[in-house]
Amino acid sequence: MNKMKSMEQKILPSKKERHKIFGSVQPGPKTKPTVKEQMVDLQNLNKDFLFDIDAVGISNVKYPIIINSELQPKVQSTVGTFKLTSNIDRMSKGTNMSRFLEEIEQSSQDGFHVSFSSLQQFTINLKNRLQQETAMIEVSFPWFYERLGPDSNKRGLNHADVLLKVSYHKDGTFTFAGKLSTVITTLCPCSKEISEYSAHSQRGIVTMEVQFTNDIVDESIDWKQVLLQAAESNASAKVHPVLKRTDEKQVTETAYENPRFVEDIVRLVAADLYEVPYISQFKVNCRNEESIHMHDAIATIEFNKENDSLK
């Protein structure tokens, strides 16, 4: 018969004594003010601090947001990552960091609906709260959209990485900028040309950074869908979350019928963006994660329509 041996329990010091062992001490006498109006405010010191600061604030702030889309799901909740800044002049030591978060909280009372029009109003409110001349808000988030299998119509969700940026300037004007990065399929034209049987394909990442005209505050414009369409419609094939065999046949044949170098992708996407009337300038980048090379293939185009060399 196995005999159970009783375990002798170690007697530990009390929690208070354990804290003492690890360095905790008793609170000392408190001599500094506890009332806000009596506390020293270092950030609001006024003297010559040598330089104006163009942008100071907070970044990597995560907050729940609501976005609208022309694609399903048309209203979706996601998490936004925020960056907020303003200017300060040389006669001010610092900014009031808590006021940035207070403005986010104030704007989130009924849910933080992210659009260019809402962010425009946010920068006005932030500028007034901070009592500064400029303000900037930048928010990035994953945007989900429904994608059907091309033959089976099986549903699934893809996503693209999206960023909105609104800047309020000293002269009372605004700058509106956006960014979208999505994944496509590219099939190598050279491989198709020289091979007897096949051609290699790979995943391409298309990133578009655009500056908009003031027309973008029109809430009926879903610029996310426009940029997504510019990338996917010029690819060898789209990427799908759910593919059955009949879908795979169609996708791979479509890719074979539409071979693309990275150079082809950026030129074709640039042409689409050039034709969008509310885009004033853009940068298009494509990076192919090559399937038969150790390296990636990259290409970039930057174009300012105000200095239009195509006219």
SEGUPA-792649 format. One record per atom (N, C-alpha, C, O): x negated, y negated, z negated. Coordinates in steps of 0.001 Angstrom, whole numbers, padded with zeros to 6 digits, always signed. Example, Ala and Ser with C-alpha at 12.3 -4.5 7.8 and 13.67 -1.06 7.14 Angstrom:
<pts>
-013190+005690-007800-012300+004500-007800-013200+003300-007800-014236+003319-008465-012850+002250-007080-013670+001060-007140-012900-000030-007870-013409-001138-008039
</pts>
This chain:
<pts>
-000847+001176+000000+000000+000000+000000-000893-001240+000000-001811-001361-000811-000596-002190+000956-001339-003452+000976-000839-004352-000126+000363-004536-000320-001771-004895-000825-001399-005796-001907-001516-007241-001406-002535-007620-000830-000473-008040-001627-000473-009451-001249-001331-010204-002247-001127-010115-003458-002279-010934-001729-003123-011756-002604-002544-013160-002646-002344-013781-001602-002285-013643-003796-001765-015003-003936-002875-016003-003655-004005-015845-004118-002533-017047-002883-003500-018090-002552-003459-019167-003622-002398-019664-004000-004627-019505-004089-004711-020543-005115-004665-021909-004422-005529-022215-003600-003659-022731-004751-003479-024030-004093-004407-025062-004704-004506-025198-005924-005088-025790-003818-005988-026838-004270-005163-028009-004773-004203-028426-004124-005530-028524-005903-004837-029688-006466-005511-030949-005948-006676-031210-006245-004755-031738-005158-005300-032959-004552-005030-034166-005436-004087-034168-006227-005851-035179-005300-005553-036444-005988-004253-037018-005455-003803-036644-004372-003660-037908-006197-002441-038564-005733-002732-039335-004443-003890-039610-004131-001687-039680-003700-001871-040403-002440-002567-041735-002681-003424-042141-001897-002208-042405-003747-002838-043689-004076-004326-043507-004324-005140-044319-003883-004679-042436-005033-006094-042169-005301-006838-041759-004030-008001-042110-003836-006142-041006-003165-006773-040631-001895-007095-041865-001063-008158-041948-000447-006180-042813-001048-006433-044053-000305-007645-044786-000863-008430-045356-000105-007802-044775-002173-008974-045410-002790-010259-044737-002334-011257-045399-002048-010217-043385-002271-011395-042637-001823-011816-043082-000423-013005-043154-000115-010820-043383+000426-011115-043751+001814-011178-045264+002027-011078-045738+003158-011343-046014+000947-011696-047419+001098-010630-048440+000802-010917-049636+000847-009414-048032+000501-008366-049009+000217-008650-049709-001111-009156-049098-002052-008322-050985-001173-008520-051771-002399-007217-052477-002746-006324-052588-001906-007109-052944-003956-005938-053680-004397-005887-055042-003723-006929-055658-003500-004684-055525-003395-004580-056860-002810-005192-057911-003736-005010-057872-004953-005923-058853-003129-006519-059932-003897-005581-061119-004006-004455-061065-003511-006019-062173-004637-005182-063374-004768-004955-064018-003402-005869-064090-002580-003722-064486-003168-003364-065131-001910-003340-066645-002124-002580-067166-002940-004205-067338-001357-004311-068785-001542-003881-069577-000306-003634-070779-000399-003789-068909+000858-003445-069638+002072-001922-069733+002227-001190-068898+001695-001443-070764+002964+000002-070993+003092+000722-069820+003757+000156-069127+004602+001971-069611+003363+002816-068587+003984+003940-069220+004802+004668-068517+005503+004082-070511+004718+005095-071240+005492+004465-071714+006797+003387-072307+006786+005134-071454+007924+004568-071747+009237+004096-073182+009365+003001-073435+009868+004912-074121+008913+004591-075536+009084+003337-075948+008321+002729-076972+008634+002949-075161+007326+001764-075484+006533+000511-074748+007010-000588-075005+006519+000683-073813+007988-000454-073031+008466-001256-073815+009510-000693-074603+010270-002565-073593+009538-003419-074200+010548-003134-073557+011905-003110-072330+012009-002919-074362+012942-002650-073864+014294-003861-074141+015161-003970-075211+015759-004782-073169+015234-006015-073363+015989-005747-073550+017483-006428-074335+018143-004752-072829+018020-004502-072893+019456-004073-074282+019910-004272-074646+021069-003481-075066+018997-002992-076389+019376-003943-077514+019000-003546-078679+018970-005197-077177+018713-006188-078226+018482-006354-079061+019740-006375-078519+020845-006470-080354+019588-006623-081254+020723-007964-081971+020649-008169-082865+019829-008859-081559+021517-010105-082278+021746-010673-081767+023071-010070-080907+023712-011794-082277+023471-012334-081923+024772-013007-080552+024711-014057-080391+024088-012382-079556+025372-012932-078202+025414-013591-077893+026768-013684-076734+027173-014037-078928+027446-014949-078870+028593-014285-078565+029930-014583-079239+030917-013387-077564+030001-012820-077162+031291-011315-076929+031186-010809-076463+030165-010611-077268+032271-009235-076773+032423-009285-075261+032636-010272-074732+033147-008225-074579+032247-008098-073142+032522-006946-072962+033504-005831-073421+033254-007216-072299+034608-006211-072123+035651-005116-071146+035238-003941-071368+035528-005496-070072+034565-004517-069047+034201-004936-068380+032901-006050-067870+032783-004042-068389+031937-004263-067693+030672-002929-067109+030234-001887-067745+030399-002952-065911+029682-001688-065308+029281-001850-063871+028854-002811-063526+028165-000917-063029+029257-000898-061632+028821-000706-060732+030032-000137-061143+031043-001188-059500+029919-001023-058521+031001-000768-057150+030395-000863-056958+029183-000439-056191+031275-000170-054804+030877+000940-054725+029830+000871-053943+028882+001961-055554+030027+003145-055525+029171+004200-054657+029846+004592-054940+030978+004660-053621+029186+005648-052712+029773+007026-053003+029175+007190-053144+027963+008007-053087+030075+009365-053422+029638+010365-052760+030577+010094-052641+031772+011525-052324+030059+012536-051747+030954+013124-052816+031861+013389-053936+031424+013326-052462+033131+013882-053399+034100+014956-052713+034925+015082-051488+034910+015731-053521+035649+016766-053032+036561+016471-053614+037932+016222-054813+038057+016498-052774+038962+016283-053266+040325+017411-052773+041221+018030-051740+040967+017659-053544+042278+018670-053188+043279+017982-052755+044561+016874-053194+044868+018657-051885+045307+018078-051344+046528+019182-051090+047538+020309-050766+047163+018863-051237+048820+019802-050869+049871+019850-049360+050053+020806-048834+050622+018821-048656+049573+018799-047199+049641+019286-046624+048316+019168-047268+047273+019830-045415+048358+020248-044735+047128+019012-044340+046303+018004-043935+046884+019061-044447+044980+020095-045065+044149+020064-046584+044236+019005-047196+044095+021211-047187+044467+021276-048618+044766+021025-049495+043547+020571-050631+043687+021311-048987+042364+020939-049669+041114+020165-048661+040293+020645-047556+040039+018970-049038+039877+018153-048083+039127+017385-048775+038011+016958-049924+038128+017228-048031+036934+016431-048504+035798+015052-047882+035890+014909-046694+036181+014048-048689+035640+012682-048194+035656+011877-048998+034645+012443-049780+033882+010571-048812+034635+009701-049536+033710+008821-050472+034513+008123-050046+035433+008855-051750+034163+008017-052742+034814+006774-053023+033987+006821-053038+032757+005659-053245+034678+004426-053661+034025+004198-055120+034381+004056-055460+035556+004163-055985+033375+004171-057426+033576+002803-058054+033354+001999-057588+032547+002572-059119+034094+001458-060034+033861+002038-061439+033889+002714-061807+034850+001785-062233+032847+002327-063581+032725+001201-064552+032399+000403-064295+031497+001130-065659+033120+000092-066655+032841+000643-068059+033035+001690-068262+033650-000094-069022+032490+000140-070439+032762-001214-071134+032730-002228-070521+032399-001222-072415+033076-002446-073204+032961-002534-073845+031583-001520-073955+030893-003716-074266+031170-003878-075218+030065-004996-076186+030442-005956-075807+031113-004865-077434+030006-005884-078414+030366-007025-078400+029353-006947-077733+028321-008064-079130+029656-009298-079094+028865-009115-079659+027461-009945-079411+026586-008053-080406+027235-007822-080993+025920-007047-080055+024998-006784-080412+023850-006675-078867+025471-005973-077876+024650-006880-076672+024443-007515-076195+025383-006938-076185+023212-007812-075038+022928-007252-073746+023478-007998-072936+024027-005940-073533+023342-005390-072247+023771-003912-072326+024068-003297-073388+023974-003347-071175+024430-001922-071073+024728-001206-070369+023588-001836-069861+022661+000116-070345+023668+000933-069660+022665+001358-068305+023218+002377-068201+023900+000570-067259+022922+000795-065942+023513+002179-065383+023202+002780-064723+024049+002692-065636+022002+003981-065058+021617+005115-065584+022476+006134-064913+022641+004944-066787+023029+006031-067371+023822+006240-066629+025142+007349-066618+025676+005200-066021+025662+005364-065207+026877+006309-064048+026606+007220-063775+027388+006079-063371+025488+006926-062217+025144+008321-062662+024734+009300-061962+024991+008413-063817+024102+009733-064334+023746+010566-064587+024994+011775-064355+024992+009926-065063+026060+010661-065332+027288+011115-064028+027955+012217-063964+028500+010270-062985+027913+010699-061682+028426+011898-061172+027639+012876-060696+028217+011815-061273+026321+012911-060799+025474+014188-061580+025740+015274-061003+025799+014058-062887+025899+015224-063726+026184+015865-063331+027512+017089-063317+027638+015036-063013+028495+015540-062655+029824+016097-061238+029873+016719-060855+030864+015887-060467+028835+016289-059051+028827+017555-058802+028018+017920-057649+027789+018233-059861+027581+019404-059680+026727+020489-058851+027411+021148-058033+026770+020669-059063+028703+021656-058281+029457+020971-057373+030468+021561-057028+031492+019731-056984+030191+018935-056199+031129+018117-057117+032002+018624-058133+032477+016856-056780+032223+015966-057615+033027+016121-057203+034490+015516-056229+034938+016935-057954+035226+017157-057685+036647+016030-058345+037442+015894-059569+037435+015228-057534+038123+014052-058046+038822+014376-058293+040287+014716-057374+041033+014263-059555+040680+014370-059978+042077+013586-061277+042191+013187-061853+041179+013367-061734+043400+012625-062981+043553+013396-064166+042980+012784-065081+042430+014712-064172+043096+015487-065283+042545+015440-065291+041018+015334-066353+040404+015520-064097+040399+015464-064047+038930+014074-064406+038415+013942-065054+037377+013033-063984+039140+011677-064313+038711+011365-065788+038938+010574-066376+038199+011978-066388+039948+011822-067829+040151+012356-068590+038936+011697-069495+038425+013544-068220+038484+014108-068878+037302+013270-068590+036064+013130-069445+035189+012711-067377+035993+011867-067018+034847+010659-067948+034755+010317-068410+033666+010008-068229+035888+008821-069092+035845+009184-070510+035410+008407-071164+034715+010358-070983+035815+010800-072308+035367+010989-072308+033851+010521-073213+033160+011679-071286+033340+011914-071194+031899+010603-071057+031129+010431-071657+030068+009671-070254+031678+008391-070041+030997+007582-071335+030960+007004-071673+029927+007537-072050+032062+006830-073323+032125+007376-074285+031072+006610-074949+030374+008700-074355+030961+009311-075267+029989+009037-074829+028561+008786-075664+027692+009083-073519+028310+008828-073025+026953+007391-073306+026527+007134-073664+025378+006458-073140+027464+005042-073349+027161+004631-074817+027232+003561-075196+026756+005502-075647+027838+005203-077066+028043+003907-077235+028847+003026-078021+028498+003830-076457+029942+002679-076522+030838+003144-076869+032247+004342-076932+032523+002171-077092+033137+002494-077518+034498+002756-076352+035446+003477-076510+036430+002183-075192+035164+002325-074047+036053+002730-072813+035259+002569-072755+034040+003256-071835+035974+003583-070540+035361+003587-069486+036450+003895-069776+037606+003245-068262+036077+003200-067150+037026+003713-065892+036352+003399-065615+035194+004510-065133+037098+004936-063811+036634+004668-062805+037726+004917-063061+038904+004158-061660+037325+003890-060544+038231+004444-059293+037572+004174-059034+036399+005216-058517+038320+005767-057283+037761+005631-056171+038792+005985-056351+039957+005120-055029+038363+004970-053864+039231+005763-052702+038651+005958-052606+037440+006222-051813+039549+007064-050706+039100+007159-049660+040201+006910-049972+041366+007516-048416+039855+007823-047409+040878+009256-047594+041354+010183-047684+040549+009427-047650+042655+010759-047772+043260+011122-046431+043881+010389-045906+044720+012250-045885+043468+012694-044578+043948+013752-044748+045040+014582-045657+044995+013697-043853+046011+014690-043894+047079+014971-042458+047543+014091-041597+047548+016220-042240+047928+016653-040901+048333+016150-040576+049734+016191-041415+050634+015678-039350+049901+015202-038893+051202+015823-037520+051470+015777-036632+050619+016403-037358+052662+017020-036097+053051+016076-035305+053937+015331-035887+054725+016097-033986+053817+015387-033136+054758+015932-033376+056160+017150-033450+056324+015078-033501+057185+015553-033907+058512+016509-032923+059167+017277-033327+060040+016497-031655+058786+017417-030676+059358+018402-030144+058317+019597-030025+058589+017894-029824+057124+018735-029220+056088+019562-030242+055317+020570-029893+054702+019134-031509+055350+019766-032581+054561+019675-032339+053063+020476-032872+052295+018694-031530+052643+018458-031342+051216+017966-032653+050603+017076-033307+051147+018552-033027+049470+018261-034320+048861+017080-034243+047901+016824-033215+047272+016379-035353+047810+015306-035493+046833+014924-036960+046736+015377-037778+047537+014092-037295+045759+013672-038679+045561+012194-038842+045882+011351-038132+045335+011886-039772+046763+010528-040260+046950+010350-041534+046131+011321-042076+045604+009133-042004+046026+008941-043305+045395+007771-044030+046037+006844-043417+046565+007842-045352+045977+006763-046223+046417+006379-047128+045248+007197-047397+044369+005143-047592+045242+004686-048527+044210+004906-049947+044706+004441-050317+045784+005620-050741+043909+006053-052073+044322+005567-053123+043335+005468-052863+042136+005266-054312+043848+004868-055444+043013+005519-056714+043539+005543-056957+044746+006050-057529+042616+006562-058854+042935+005761-059886+042154+005395-059656+041001+005491-061018+042784+004747-062091+042123+005351-063432+042505+005535-063726+043686+005658-064245+041498+006169-065593+041725+005295-066576+040954+005024-066384+039768+004857-067627+041637+004025-068663+041010+004721-070010+041139+005179-070395+042215+004790-070718+040009+005316-072088+039983+004124-073028+039935+003284-072922+039041+004044-073955+040897+002870-074816+041027+003121-076210+040441+004259-076592+040166+002048-076941+040262+002118-078272+039652+003023-079216+040416+003664-080079+039816+003087-079067+041735+003891-079977+042552+005362-079565+042631+006137-080161+043379+005746-078539+041852+007139-078106+041833+007503-077097+042899+008670-076719+043010+006532-076648+043694+006792-075631+044718+006526-074235+044158+005939-074076+043088+006977-073225+044915+006817-071836+044506+006081-071050+045577+006145-071374+046763+005379-070011+045138+004811-069024+046050+005420-067667+045708+005468-067266+044545+005888-066961+046758+006509-065649+046576+005659-064610+047302+005402-064732+048500+005229-063594+046572+004387-062555+047170+004883-061187+046734+005467-061035+045661+004642-060189+047588+005049-058829+047272+004030-057830+047779+003191-058139+048624+004125-056636+047246+003206-055563+047642+003966-054247+047579+004745-054010+046656+003731-053395+048569+004324-052062+048559+003296-051073+049075+002636-051308+050088+003172-049965+048364+002253-048898+048753+003036-047595+048836+003730-047214+047894+002916-046910+049983+003665-045674+050182+002806-044643+050905+001742-044959+051437+003288-043412+050911+002542-042288+051483+003187-041862+052802+004411-041798+052916+002347-041573+053791+002818-041113+055094+001984-039901+055516+001013-039541+054850+002374-039279+056629+001573-038234+057269+000948-038802+058537+001621-039477+059316-000339-038530+058744-000995-038899+059997-001630-037654+060603-002196-036823+059893-001527-037537+061932-002143-036431+062663-003227-037006+063565-002993-037989+064269-004397-036406+063549-005567-036959+064229-005449-036834+065752-005366-035717+066262-005439-037957+066493-005377-037890+067960-006589-037202+068578-006456-036495+069576-007769-037403+067995-008981-036792+068523-008920-035273+068389-009262-034541+069318-008481-034812+067223-008367-033375+066990-007376-032740+067966-007620-031660+068502-006258-033429+068185-005263-032920+069132-005835-032850+070544-005546-031918+071295-006641-033835+070894-007180-033919+072253-008202-032828+072539-008227-032281+073641-009046-032505+071561-010167-031610+071833-009910-030159+071455-010649-029271+071879-008859-029902+070655-008640-028543+070158-007700-027754+071060-006768-028309+071643-007956-026454+071167-007118-025594+071992-005751-025334+071359-004745-025234+072061-005724-025226+070027-004542-024685+069373-003807-025637+068443-002599-025488+068259-004494-026611+067847-003845-027343+066769-004477-028722+066624-005269-029151+067462-004111-029402+065549-004709-030692+065195-004579-030856+063690-003576-030455+063099-005594-031446+063072-005515-031594+061612-004684-032830+061255-004738-033851+061940-003932-032716+060190-003150-033845+059677-003515-034062+058224-004106-033190+057587-003166-035219+057703-003541-035576+056346-002537-036574+055775-001679-037111+056476-002682-036792+054494-001856-037788+053820-002508-039157+053974-003696-039326+053700-001724-040122+054411-002200-041492+054510-001472-042367+053504-000281-042181+053256-002193-043324+052925-001589-044276+051989-001612-045649+052645-002678-046205+052910-000430-046186+052902-000300-047505+053508+000061-048513+052424+001023-048322+051681-000719-049585+052342-000475-050653+051371-000295-051959+052119-001142-052354+052920+000815-052624+051851+001120-053899+052499+001258-054983+051436+002071-054867+050519+000458-056035+051568+000541-057209+050698+001027-058367+051545+000417-058698+052562+002119-058981+051131+002733-060009+051966+003033-061260+051151+003278-061196+049946+003008-062399+051839+003486-063650+051278+004740-064041+052036+004780-063987+053265+005771-064438+051287+007068-064713+051880+007332-066213+051968+006727-067014+051255+008251-066569+052861+008801-067920+052859+009830-068022+051738+010153-067025+051093+010339-069220+051509+011328-069414+050448+012643-068695+050723+013480-068575+049829+012833-068214+051953+014059-067485+052290+014196-066192+051496+015288-065630+051413+013103-065717+050914+013118-064420+050232+013982-064443+048972+014350-063383+048466+014312-065625+048456+015166-065680+047254+016598-065273+047574+017403-065097+046660+016927-065121+048843+018239-064607+049249+018367-063164+048778+017636-062287+049240+019285-062921+047869+019414-061602+047243+019880-060524+048226+019790-059335+047920+020374-060923+049398+020831-059921+050363+019668-059273+051115+019866-058277+051812+018460-059822+050984+017289-059278+051676+016643-058195+050807+016183-058483+049702+016608-056972+051290+015866-055915+050585+014521-055723+051296+014371-054855+052155+013563-056548+050916+012245-056526+051570+011521-055211+051329+010676-054820+052133+011839-054518+050230+011215-053224+049938+011514-052240+051060+010624-051543+051548+012779-052197+051461+013184-051288+052540+012521-051680+053854+012140-050810+054637+012380-052976+054104+011763-053448+055349+010301-053011+055423+009847-052537+056465+009560-053170+054318+008150-052761+054309+008021-051240+054382+007129-050728+055058+008897-050523+053698+008873-049066+053765+009109-048598+055197+008423-047698+055683+010074-049208+055864+010371-048860+057250+009186-049165+058160+008905-048403+059084+008485-050278+057907+007319-050633+058725+006240-049567+058622+005594-049241+059619+006038-049023+057436+005012-047990+057247+005457-046658+057837+004713-046041+058600+006661-046208+057493+007087-044863+057865+007420-044730+059347+007167-043684+059944+007980-045770+059945+008383-045672+061342+007187-045651+062291+007325-045278+063456+006019-046049+061801+004812-046060+062625+003854-044919+062292+002769-044824+062867+004257-044062+061368+003434-042923+060977+003593-041778+061972+004453-041815+062852+002752-040768+061818+002963-039547+062597+004242-038851+062133+005008-038330+062944+004459-038849+060821+005681-038272+060261+005876-038819+058854+004940-039327+058237+007103-038709+058355+007413-039120+056997+007058-038002+056012+006921-036838+056388+006916-038388+054747+006710-037429+053659+008056-037195+052982+008818-038137+052767+008349-035936+052645+009641-035570+052070+009457-034857+050726+008487-034121+050544+010386-035072+049783+010316-034347+048510+010772-032894+048628+010231-032024+047945+011758-032619+049484+012302-031263+049632+012314-030897+051115+012927-031587+051929+011627-029802+051455+011601-029333+052847+011894-027831+052886+011225-027047+052214+012881-027442+053663+013110-026037+053982+012349-025722+055278+011761-026612+055893+012368-024435+055687+011569-024048+056855+011958-024814+058124+011090-025221+058896+013262-025007+058335+013691-025725+059539+013245-027188+059492+012958-027794+060524+013192-027746+058272+012683-029115+058113+011198-029178+058432+010739-030079+059134+010449-028205+057906+009004-028201+058107+008657-028116+059589+007737-028787+060057+009400-027285+060325+009184-027187+061776+009370-028555+062429+008565-028966+063266+010428-029253+062044+010723-030544+062664+009676-031589+062288+009252-032373+063138+009256-031608+061026+008279-032600+060567+006930-032388+061251+006315-033346+061719+006472-031151+061311+005155-030894+061903+005162-031144+063404+004167-031614+063956+006269-030838+064070+006355-031121+065503+006421-032625+065767+005845-033118+066737+007122-033342+064903+007172-034806+065028+005780-035409+064875+005401-036312+065620+005021-034901+063903+003652-035387+063702+002799-035107+064937+002004-035954+065348+002958-033935+065524+002159-033565+066709+002496-034462+067901+001645-034738+068746+003739-034904+067952+004177-035767+069052+003774-037230+068848+003875-038035+069774+003315-037576+067632+002985-038965+067308+001633-039066+066599+001575-039480+065442+000533-038689+067287-000784-038747+066644-001174-040194+066332-000865-041105+067100-001859-040400+065191-002233-041750+064779-003595-041757+064087-003828-040980+063161-004494-042634+064537-005683-042990+063766-005279-044025+062705-004198-044609+062784-006146-044245+061721-005875-045326+060758-005812-046663+061484-005031-047538+061109-006637-046827+062530-006615-048069+063300-005242-048287+063942-004732-049406+063995-004655-047181+064430-003332-047271+065047-002284-047691+064018-001426-048531+064292-002368-047096+062837-001373-047366+061797-001364-048840+061434-000303-049465+061436-002540-049419+061118-002549-050815+060648-002098-051767+061758-001444-052772+061477-002433-051468+063003-001999-052343+064100-000488-052272+064314+000161-053296+064525+000065-051069+064259+001501-050917+064460+002303-051512+063305+003325-052161+063529+001843-051295+062070+002532-051878+060917+002431-053401+060975+003403-054101+060694+001253-053912+061340+001077-055358+061453+002049-055954+062465+002586-057041+062247+002277-055251+063564+003212-055745+064578+004617-055867+064013+005322-056836+064294+005027-054879+063213+006360-054943+062601+006458-056110+061619+007446-056844+061624+005443-056283+060785+005471-057369+059798+005426-058733+060481+006035-059692+060007+004708-058813+061586+004626-060059+062349+006010-060506+062818+006282-061702+062917+006875-059543+063105+008207-059855+063621+009225-060178+062526+010350-060565+062840+008863-060031+061258+009796-060340+060163+009748-061849+059910+008691-062361+059543+010844-062571+060091+010797-064036+060041+010461-064616+058672+009913-065715+058593+010776-063900+057588+010522-064455+056257+009175-064007+055668+008918-064221+054484+008323-063394+056484+006949-063086+056068+006017-064102+056729+006016-064240+057953+005222-064815+055920+004342-065851+056454+002910-065355+056651+002209-065833+057542+002474-064413+055840+001156-063810+056024+001150-062427+055396+001980-062117+054541+000198-061591+055833+000208-060210+055347-001186-059602+055434-002056-060060+056174-001352-058561+054650-002535-057714+054698-002059-056269+054721-001274-055858+053867-002529-055503+055689-002149-054096+055823-003399-053234+055682-004412-053477+056338-003318-052241+054832-004427-051301+054650-003889-049880+054784-002814-049563+054275-004640-049035+055468-004310-047612+055521-005536-046817+055100-006650-047079+055554-005315-045846+054227-006399-044957+053791-005935-043517+053995-004961-043070+053389-006645-042810+054850-006348-041403+055102-007218-040515+054211-008443-040631+054215-006584-039640+053457-007303-038645+052661-007590-037470+053592-006815-036515+053661-008698-037550+054296-009013-036631+055385-008997-035165+054930-009530-034822+053875-008380-034320+055743-008253-032909+055358-009444-032066+055796-009618-030962+055279-010284-032545+056740-011438-031742+057171-012766-032472+056936-013819-032014+057379-012707-033612+056235-013921-034355+055905-013991-034559+054389-012982-034451+053692-015176-034850+053896-015327-035190+052487-014964-036648+052221-014719-037034+051078-014931-037461+053286-014682-038887+053101-013235-039228+053426-012514-038419+054010-012813-040440+053042-011554-041010+053481-011814-041892+054699-012929-042378+054891-010804-042096+055507-010880-043049+056622-010009-044251+056271-008889-044088+055786-010525-045470+056516-009814-046677+056105-009783-047700+057233-010656-047717+058101-008763-048553+057203-008667-049678+058139-007814-050760+057487-006894-050460+056726-008124-052029+057791-007423-053167+057193-007230-054267+058224-008115-054530+059038-006075-054904+058187-005800-056108+058967-005233-057166+058025-004344-056875+057224-005748-058403+058120-005179-059560+057437-004759-060567+058488-005489-060815+059448-003572-061152+058306-003075-062073+059324-002219-063156+058671-001346-062867+057853-002487-064410+059046-001723-065562+058576-000948-066118+059763-001552-066616+060713+000358-066043+059725+001184-066474+060848+001157-067991+061038+001510-068491+062106+000736-068725+059999+000616-070175+060140-000582-070532+061017-000613-071610+061610-001561-069643+061103-002696-069828+062004-002620-068755+063087-003532-067941+063234-001547-068763+063826-001179-067650+064700-002080-067607+065938-001982-068455+066825-002946-066615+065977-003841-066443+067139-003166-065684+068274-003747-065548+069350-001939-065182+068054-001248-064416+069092-000426-065300+070015+000005-064860+071081-000205-066555+069607+000635-067451+070420-000121-067881+071672+000411-068635+072486
</pts>
